[in-house]
Amino acid sequence: ISYDTKAQLDIPLTENRLVLKTAIGDLKAEGKSALGDAMQLARRELTLVGREDAILVEILLSDGQSNTGIVPGIEGQIAADTGIRVISVGIGSLINRSLLQTFANDTDGLFFQRPSTAALIEIKEHLDINIVASDVQLKKELPSGLRLITAVPRASQVSTAANGVTTAIWRLSEL
């Protein structure tokens, strides 16, 4: 998403890095600065088109200045409420460090004064999350006539069916 007097979606969400690099290379600075509108458009793209299991991240290359459209601070708060992490990277000569840092602080994001190789490495590490499984359960069925009296840790759920089989379930997250 790029913005000047208005925000526009230059390319939809993609994993194609060449298309992304080309779009960034084609950016031109002109007109006013509708930062809040751009953040709103980014939020909509992430929440409506993004994968359900994805980490929602907005990487904001900006000086943090805004002089038209939606107030960026409001969109920053909505991003935080929506679970979108904002990674702010300052560009230009008059950087509104306070605003860009607030976005990062409020959204579990990051702030960098300017682009750098170290910033790229830190961004990658910040977003590198490995989830092997979620909601893993351990389930044990006891034959008819046996029942569970106690267990350490306690089972999350214990039930006995009509046929007398007792089932105990432990959730890995609770262990």
N, C-alpha and C positions, 0 to 999 in steps of 0.2 A: 504494500500500500504506500503510495506516495501522496504528498499533500503540498499545496501552496495555498491559494485562496479557497480551494475545496480539496477534499480527499477523494482518491480514486483507487480502485483495485486494479493494479497493473497486471498481476498474474494471480490466479487462484492458488490455494495451497498446493504445494508440489514438493516432491523429493528430488526434482531435477535441478542440480546445482548450477548447471550451465545457464539455464533459463533465468535462474535467480541472479547470478552474477551479471548477466547481460542487462537485466532490468535495473539493477543497482548502477551499473555503468552508464545507463541512459538517463539517469536522473539529472534534472537541471534545477537550480535554485532561482526562483522568480516569484513575484506576487507576494501575497500575504502568507500567513502561517496558521493553518487550521489544524493544529495538533490534536485538540480534543475530538474533532470530527474523524481524524485518521485513527485514533485509538478506538473510537466507537465502531468504525468500519472493521478494524482488526478483530475486535471482540466478537462482532457478529459473524465474521468469517470463521473464526476459531470454534465458536459454539454451535454454529449451524452446519458447517462442512467438516470440521475436524473429527478425527476418529474418537469414538467413545472412550477408549482406553488410553488416549494420548495425554501426555503432560502438556497443558496449554501454556504456551510461552509467546510473548510478544517481545521481539528484539527491536528496541526503539533507537534508531540513529537520528539524533536530534540535538539542536541547541537548547531545547526546552522552552523556546519562545512561542507565544501564541497570541494572535491579535484578531482572530475572527472565529466564528463558530462556537461550538460547545466548549465550556470551561474544562481544560485538561484535568484539573484536580478532581472534578466529579467523575470523569471517566477512569481516572486512576483508582478511585474508591470502588467503582463498579467492577473494575478488573479484579481487585482484591476480593470483593464479595463473590465473584464468579469463579475464583480459583485460578485466575490467569496470572502467571508470573511475568513481571515486566523487567527486562534487562535493558537498562538505559546506557547508551554509549554516547558521550558528548561529542559533537562535531561543531565546527565553527569557532568564532572568536569570542562571542558573548554568550557563554553557556549559563543557563539557569540551573546551576548545580543543585540548589535546594529542591526544586521541583523534581528533577530527574532522580535525585537520591531518595526523595519521598516515595516515588513510584516503586523503586527497588525495595525499600524498607517495608512498605505496606503490603507487598505481594510476594515476599520471600524470593525476590529477584536479586539483581546485582546492579551496581553502578560503576561505570568506568569514565574517567575524565576525558579520555580520548581512545580511539581505536589503537590496538597494539597486538602483537603476537601473544603476549602474556594474557591479555584480556580474552582472546580466543580460546586459549588453553583453559583458563578459569571458567569460562562459559561452558565449555564442553564437560569439564569435571562437575560443575554444578548441576548439569542436566543428565549426567550419566547415572541412570538408575536401573538396576537389574532386579526384576521381579521374576522369580522362578514360578511361584504359585501364590494364589490367595485363597482364603477361606478353606484351608486344608483341614480335614476332619479325620479323626481316628475313630473307627466304629468297631465295636466288639459285640458279637451276639453270643449270649449264654444259652445253652440248651434248656429245654423245658425241664422244670424242676429245680434249676439253679437260679439264684437271684443275687444281685449285687447288693452287698450290705454297705460297704464303704470303699473308697478309693482315694489315694492321694496322688495327684490333685483330684478334686471332685470332678465328676463327669458333668458336662454342660447339659446333657439331656439323658434321662433314663426312662425307658418305657417298656411295658410288658404287653405283648400281643395276646390275642384270645387263645392262641395255641400254647401259651406258657413261655414262649421265647422272650428273654429279656435282652434289650438292645441298649448299650451305653455308647454315648458319643462324646468325644473330647475335641474341642476346636484348638488347633495348633496355636493360634494367636493367644489363646487363654493359658497355654502351657508355658 
